[in-house]
Amino acid sequence: MAKFTDETKEQVRAAADMVEVVSAETDLKRAGGGRYMGLCPFHEERSPSFSVNATDKLYHCFGCGVGGDLFEFVMSTQNVDFPTALESLADRYGVELKREEEDPEAARRRQERERLTELMDRAAAFYVSFFQTGDEARKAREYLAGRGLGEEILREFEVGYAPSAWDTLFLRGQRAGFKVMELSRAGLVQKGRNGRQYDRFRERITFPIRDGRGRAVGFGARAMRDQQGAKYINSAENEIFHKSEILYGIHRARGPMAKADRAILVEGYTDVIALHQVGITESVGIMGTALTEQQVAQLSAVVSTLVLALDADAAGH
């Protein structure tokens, strides 16, 4: 994998707000001279001994001795490696990453993956817009309101609606410049018996699925009628979506999980959203009842306690 240039690293460091990044893990109060103090997020304490230098973007705890720079803070609190921390901060603060000379084949694969995640983001935005404004989505809005989910939390999780027409997204994607092959590889369209492509998600509530860095990699979709086949369907497995490796809501829950040192595991999308709505933000979904080794490995890198809160039915038991 190609390394990022030193110039890129410094651009990310300059753009990032150290106080904003640290404040996601602990409350800070100004101490003067560009310094802030708060309770250490790395050990239990009652008196603030955790110091942040907002200018030099450094941190140090006088209680437990931990310290480092902006990147080390993200790596430690989110249990990620340096490239992931750098990419996460670059995404957050709008810095374009530049890599050192990269193998052409590796560069091609990376660009293809980026193209697919861009397509997923565009699809998610369309589904959200249709959910919020489309007459056809009224029943979906009423259903979710009946589940006690408010408009704000639905917007935060980008809940959307796929219209019932056979080729709405298929045509919109092509008009936006995406090839049929890309729409198919992303799992947004599929080929019928007559050989024609059609939308995979139709007349369903959509839940965009994002990885730990917040990149859209797939969708879950809930049927609105009994005659639609499976109640829930997911994106087809592809180079960016592997269901066994995904935890729904992980991009929002990773920080709260690390802070609480626990993860609450539920089955479905609306379960996760409902828990986040009431402040239980260390919750993620396993999208069913199968807890995989890959999912456990992700979680064990962040927390020491897993709380299973599955449905009280045979599958849940």
C-alpha positions in Angstrom: 0.0 0.0 0.0 1.4 3.4 -1.0 2.3 5.8 1.9 0.8 9.2 2.2 3.2 12.1 1.6 4.6 14.1 4.5 3.0 17.2 3.0 -0.4 15.6 3.2 0.1 14.6 6.9 1.0 18.1 7.8 -2.0 19.5 5.9 -4.3 17.2 7.9 -2.6 18.2 11.2 -3.0 21.9 10.3 -6.7 21.5 9.3 -7.8 19.4 12.3 -9.2 21.0 15.4 -7.5 19.3 18.3 -10.0 20.5 20.9 -13.0 19.4 18.8 -11.4 15.9 18.3 -10.6 15.4 22.0 -14.0 16.8 23.1 -15.7 13.9 21.5 -14.1 11.7 24.2 -14.1 14.0 27.2 -15.3 17.5 28.2 -12.6 20.2 28.2 -12.3 23.6 29.9 -10.0 26.4 28.8 -7.0 26.7 31.1 -5.3 29.7 29.3 -2.5 30.0 26.9 -4.0 27.6 24.3 -4.3 24.9 26.9 -7.4 22.9 28.0 -8.0 20.5 30.9 -10.4 17.7 31.4 -10.9 14.2 32.8 -8.6 11.7 31.2 -10.4 9.4 28.7 -7.7 6.7 29.3 -8.2 6.1 33.0 -10.8 6.7 35.8 -10.3 9.9 37.7 -12.3 12.5 39.6 -10.0 15.5 39.3 -9.0 16.7 35.8 -5.4 15.9 35.0 -5.6 15.6 31.2 -4.1 18.5 29.4 -4.5 19.4 25.7 -2.3 21.9 23.8 -4.6 23.3 21.1 -1.8 25.1 19.3 0.8 22.2 19.1 -2.0 19.6 19.0 -0.6 17.5 21.8 -2.1 15.8 24.8 -0.7 14.6 28.1 -2.2 13.1 31.3 -0.4 14.0 34.5 -2.2 11.1 36.2 -1.5 8.1 34.1 1.3 9.5 32.0 -0.2 8.9 28.5 0.5 11.5 25.9 1.0 12.1 22.2 -0.1 14.1 19.2 -3.4 14.4 17.3 -2.9 11.2 15.3 -1.9 9.1 18.4 -5.1 10.3 20.2 -7.3 9.1 17.4 -5.4 5.9 17.1 -5.7 5.2 20.8 -9.3 6.2 21.4 -10.6 4.5 18.3 -8.2 1.6 18.2 -7.2 2.1 14.6 -3.8 2.2 12.8 -2.1 5.4 11.5 -3.4 5.3 7.9 -7.0 4.9 9.1 -6.6 7.7 11.6 -5.1 10.0 8.9 -7.9 9.1 6.4 -10.6 9.6 9.0 -9.3 13.1 9.9 -8.8 14.0 6.3 -12.4 13.1 5.5 -13.6 15.0 8.5 -11.7 18.2 7.7 -11.9 18.1 3.9 -8.2 17.5 3.1 -7.4 15.7 -0.1 -4.9 12.9 0.6 -1.9 12.6 -1.7 0.1 9.3 -1.8 3.6 8.6 -2.8 4.2 6.7 -6.0 1.7 3.8 -6.1 1.7 0.5 -7.9 -0.6 1.1 -11.0 -2.7 -2.0 -10.3 -3.2 -1.0 -6.6 -4.0 2.5 -7.7 -6.7 1.2 -10.1 -8.3 -1.0 -7.5 -8.3 1.9 -4.9 -9.9 4.2 -7.5 -12.5 1.7 -8.3 -13.4 1.3 -4.7 -13.6 5.0 -4.2 -15.9 5.2 -7.3 -18.3 2.6 -5.7 -18.4 4.4 -2.4 -19.2 7.6 -4.2 -22.0 5.8 -6.0 -23.3 4.5 -2.6 -23.3 8.0 -1.2 -25.3 9.4 -4.1 -27.8 6.6 -3.8 -28.2 7.2 -0.1 -28.8 10.9 -0.7 -31.5 10.1 -3.3 -33.2 7.7 -1.0 -33.2 10.2 1.9 -34.6 12.9 -0.3 -37.4 10.6 -1.6 -38.2 9.4 2.0 -38.6 13.0 3.2 -40.6 14.4 0.3 -42.1 11.6 -1.8 -45.8 10.9 -1.5 -45.1 7.2 -2.0 -43.0 7.2 1.1 -45.7 8.5 3.4 -46.5 5.0 4.8 -42.8 4.5 5.5 -42.7 7.8 7.4 -45.8 6.8 9.4 -44.4 3.3 10.1 -41.2 4.7 11.6 -43.0 7.4 13.5 -45.1 4.6 15.0 -41.9 2.9 16.1 -41.1 6.0 18.1 -38.3 7.2 15.8 -38.1 11.0 15.5 -37.3 13.0 12.3 -33.9 14.1 13.7 -32.5 10.7 14.4 -33.8 9.4 11.1 -31.9 12.2 9.3 -28.8 11.4 11.4 -28.8 7.8 10.2 -29.8 8.8 6.7 -32.9 6.6 6.6 -34.4 6.7 3.1 -37.0 5.1 0.8 -36.5 3.3 -2.5 -39.5 4.0 -4.9 -41.5 1.2 -6.4 -40.6 1.9 -10.0 -38.3 -0.7 -11.5 -35.5 1.5 -12.8 -35.5 4.8 -10.9 -32.0 4.5 -9.5 -30.7 2.6 -12.6 -31.6 5.6 -14.8 -30.5 8.3 -12.3 -27.1 6.6 -11.9 -26.4 6.5 -15.6 -27.4 10.2 -15.9 -24.9 11.0 -13.1 -22.2 9.4 -15.2 -21.9 5.9 -13.7 -21.7 2.8 -15.9 -24.1 0.0 -15.8 -21.2 -2.3 -14.7 -20.6 0.0 -11.7 -24.2 0.1 -10.7 -24.2 -3.7 -10.8 -20.9 -4.1 -8.9 -22.2 -1.8 -6.2 -25.2 -4.1 -5.8 -27.7 -1.4 -6.6 -29.1 -3.0 -9.7 -29.4 -6.6 -10.9 -30.3 -8.5 -14.0 -33.7 -10.0 -14.5 -34.6 -13.2 -16.4 -35.2 -11.1 -19.6 -31.6 -9.8 -19.3 -32.6 -6.3 -18.4 -31.2 -4.5 -15.4 -33.5 -3.2 -12.7 -33.2 -1.6 -9.2 -32.4 -4.1 -6.4 -34.2 -2.0 -3.8 -37.8 -1.1 -4.6 -40.7 0.0 -2.3 -38.5 -0.4 0.7 -37.2 1.6 3.6 -33.4 1.9 3.1 -30.7 2.0 5.7 -27.2 3.0 4.4 -24.5 0.8 5.9 -21.2 2.6 6.6 -17.8 1.2 7.7 -15.8 2.3 10.6 -14.5 5.4 8.7 -18.0 6.4 7.7 -17.8 5.3 4.1 -21.0 4.0 2.5 -20.5 0.3 1.6 -24.0 -1.1 1.2 -27.7 -0.9 2.2 -30.2 -2.8 4.2 -33.8 -2.4 3.1 -37.1 -3.3 4.7 -40.2 -4.3 2.7 -43.4 -2.3 3.0 -45.7 -5.1 1.8 -46.2 -8.8 2.8 -45.9 -9.9 -0.8 -42.4 -8.5 -1.4 -40.4 -11.6 -0.4 -38.0 -11.3 2.5 -38.8 -8.6 5.0 -35.2 -7.4 4.9 -32.6 -7.7 2.2 -29.1 -6.4 2.0 -26.7 -5.4 -0.7 -25.1 -8.3 -2.6 -21.6 -9.2 -1.4 -19.0 -7.3 -3.4 -15.5 -5.9 -3.1 -16.6 -3.2 -0.6 -19.5 -5.0 1.2 -19.0 -8.1 3.2 -21.8 -8.6 5.6 -19.8 -10.8 8.0 -17.4 -7.9 8.6 -20.0 -5.2 9.0 -21.5 -3.7 12.2 -24.3 -1.3 11.5 -23.7 2.1 13.2 -20.0 1.4 14.0 -18.9 4.7 12.6 -21.1 6.5 15.1 -20.6 4.1 18.0 -16.8 3.5 18.0 -16.0 6.6 20.1 -18.8 6.0 22.7 -17.9 2.3 22.8 -14.3 3.0 23.6 -15.4 5.5 26.3 -17.8 3.1 27.9 -15.6 0.1 27.4 -18.6 -1.9 26.2 -20.6 -2.5 23.1 -24.3 -3.3 23.1 -25.2 -5.6 20.2 -28.7 -5.7 18.7 -30.1 -7.4 15.7 -31.7 -4.7 13.5 -31.3 -1.3 12.0 -34.2 0.3 13.9 -33.0 -1.2 17.2 -29.7 0.6 16.8 -31.4 3.9 15.8 -33.8 3.7 18.8 -31.0 3.2 21.3 -29.0 6.0 19.9 -32.1 8.2 20.1 -32.2 7.7 23.8 -28.5 8.3 24.4 -27.2 4.6 24.4 -24.8 5.4 21.6 -22.4 2.5 22.2 -24.9 0.3 20.3 -24.3 -1.5 17.0 -26.3 -3.9 14.9 -25.1 -7.4 13.7 -27.9 -7.4 11.1 -29.4 -10.7 12.2 -28.5 -13.2 14.9 -25.2 -14.4 13.6 -22.3 -12.9 15.4 -19.1 -13.6 13.3 -15.5 -13.9 14.3 -14.7 -10.8 12.2 -17.3 -8.7 14.1 -15.9 -9.9 17.4 -12.4 -9.1 16.3 -13.4 -5.5 15.5 -15.2 -5.1 18.8 -12.5 -6.7 21.0 -10.0 -4.1 19.6 -12.2 -1.4 21.2 -14.0 -2.8 24.2 -13.7 -5.6 26.8 -17.4 -6.2 27.4 -20.1 -7.2 24.9 -23.7 -7.0 25.9 -26.1 -9.1 23.7 -29.5 -7.5 23.5 -31.1 -9.7 20.8 -34.8 -10.3 20.2 -36.6 -12.5 22.7 -37.5 -15.2 20.1 -36.1 -18.5 19.2 -33.5 -17.1 16.8 -32.4 -14.5 19.4 -32.0 -17.2 22.1 
